[in-house]
Structure formats: structure tokens, C-alpha cells
């Protein structure tokens, strides 16, 4: 199982999913009379300057769904067609995370003045996961073609 390159791609993508829980997606800094007010978009909600978290479970649900799909795809190594389908379906939450990150980052902080969010490392993880998913799908398809050609020789 682990000796196949697609498993390595999927494992790296699954490990990157763990990064969502440790790094903020974006921050917004507002200047005020008391000083800078910093809002952080985390996987489980928006952290305001006073430390309270306004829950938003959309991003959390998407991240967990993606992680579960990646782990499921790793263990479907005996059924390559199903593994390809799961990988293609995992692209959807990956793109949804990018979209949700953009809209949630833009809407956090209701202070006066237009401030653009600063995207942090967790915002770029879905892009790497998308690339890894495409590489895994390509490797699975290559394996499938190799098996079919070996069956034709018999």
C-alpha cells in the first residue's frame, strides 16, 4: 500500500489537512484609538481582539470532510476505480475551502475602514492539496492502465 506513489501523495495531502487546525487562515488588522485590533480566521471560527471566538462550523466541516475523504482514499487501494472517484470528490471540498476562506476572510471585522485580509499559510494548503490530488489521480490511472495491459497479455 505505502509503496505506491499515489498513497504517498494522498498521505501528504492528509497530513496537510492537519495544518488547518494549527495555523490561522487569515488575519485582519484595524487601527483604532486603543491600538491595533486583530481578527483571526481559524478553522472553527473568527477570533476577535478580545479573545472570544465567533463560531463558524462551515470551514471546520469542510476541513474534516476533506481529511476523512483523503484517509478513505488511502485505504481504498484495492479498488482503484473507487479510489479515483473519492479523489475526484475530494476536489470539491478542497475548492470549497478556498471559496469559504475568501468570503469569510473578507467579512470578518465590522470596524470602520476597508481593510484587506492578510492570507496566512492555511489559506495556501488547499492549493497544494489540489495539486497532490491531481498527481494521485494520475498515478492511480497509470496503475489501472498497467493492470489492464497485464490482463490483456494473459
N, C-alpha and C positions, 0 to 999 in steps of 0.2 A: 504494500500500500504506500508507504512513505518513499519508496524508491522511484515512484513515478513523479515526473516534474510537475504535473498538474496538482498533485497533492501538496507539493511544496508551495506552489502559488496560492492555493486555497488556504493553507495553514498561515502563510504570511498575511493574507487578507484578513483572516480571523483574528490574528494577533493584533493587527492594526485596529480592529474593532474595539479591542480593549482600551486603546488610546483615547477613545471618546469619553471614557469615564475619568480620565486623569487630566485632560487638557481642556481649556475653555475653547469654544468655537470662535467667539469674537468678543471684543470689548468696545465700549463707547465711553469717551471721556468728555464730560461737560465742565466748563469753568463756571464757578459760582462764587458768591461772596465768602462762603465758608472755606473755599478751596476747590479742588477738583473732585467731581463726583463721578465715580467709575461704575459702570454697569457691565456685568459679565454674562454672556450667554453660555450656560453649561448644559450638559446633556439632559438634566432633569428640570431646567427652568432658568429664569433670569435672576441673577443675584444683584440686588440693589446695593447702593453705597452703605446702607445701614446694616447689611449682612443678611437681611431677610431674602428668602427665595420665593419668587412668584412661579409656582409650578406650571409646567407645560409638558405634558406627557407625550406629545406628538413626536418630538425628537427622540425621547427615550424609547418609545415603542418602535420607531424605525430602526434605531441602532440595535436593539435586542433582536428584532426580526431579521436584520441582516446577519448578525452573529449566528443566530440559530440556523439560518439557511446555509451559511458557509460551513458550519460544522457538519450539518446534514449532508452537504455535497461531498465533504471529505470521506464520510463513511459509506457513501453510495458507490464506491469504487468498482464493485462487481457489476453494477448496472450502469453502463456508460451513457446510454440514452437518457436515463432519468437524471444522471449527474449533469448532463448538458442542459436539460430543462431547468433543473434547480439553479444552475449558474446563470442562465438567461433570466430567470425570475428574480435572482438576487440583484440584477442590474437595476430593477425597478426601485427597491428601497434605497439603493446607492444614489440614484439620481434624485429621489425624493428627499434624501438627507441634504443634498446640495441645495435644492429648492427651499426647503424649510429653513435651513441655515440662513439663506439670503433674506427671506422675508422676516424671520424672527430677529435677525441682527438689525435689520432696518427699522423695526418697530419698537425696539427696546429704548427706554428712557424717554419720558414725555416732557423733558425740560425745554426751555425756550432756546431757540437757535438750532440751526441744522448742523448736525454733526454726523459724519460718516463713520461707520464702524471700522475697526481695525481687525482684520481677519487673522486668527491665530492658527496654530498648527492643526488643530482638529478640523478646521474647515477644508484643509487640503487632503486629509486622509481618504475621503470618498473618491477623489480623483485617482489616487494610487490604487485603491481597491478596484475601481472600474478597469484600470489597465491590467491589473492582476487577474481579474475575472475574464477579460478578453484573452489573455495569454493561456489561462487554464482551459477555456473552451476550445481554443485552437489545438492545444496539446491532447485534449480528450478526443477531438475529432480525428487527429492523426492516429491515435491509438485504435480508434474504431476502424479506420481505413486499413490499418495494418492487420487487424484481426480478420476483417473481411477478405483481404487478399490472401491471408494464410488459409482461410477456409476454402477459397477457390482452388488452391493448389492441391488440396486433398482429393 
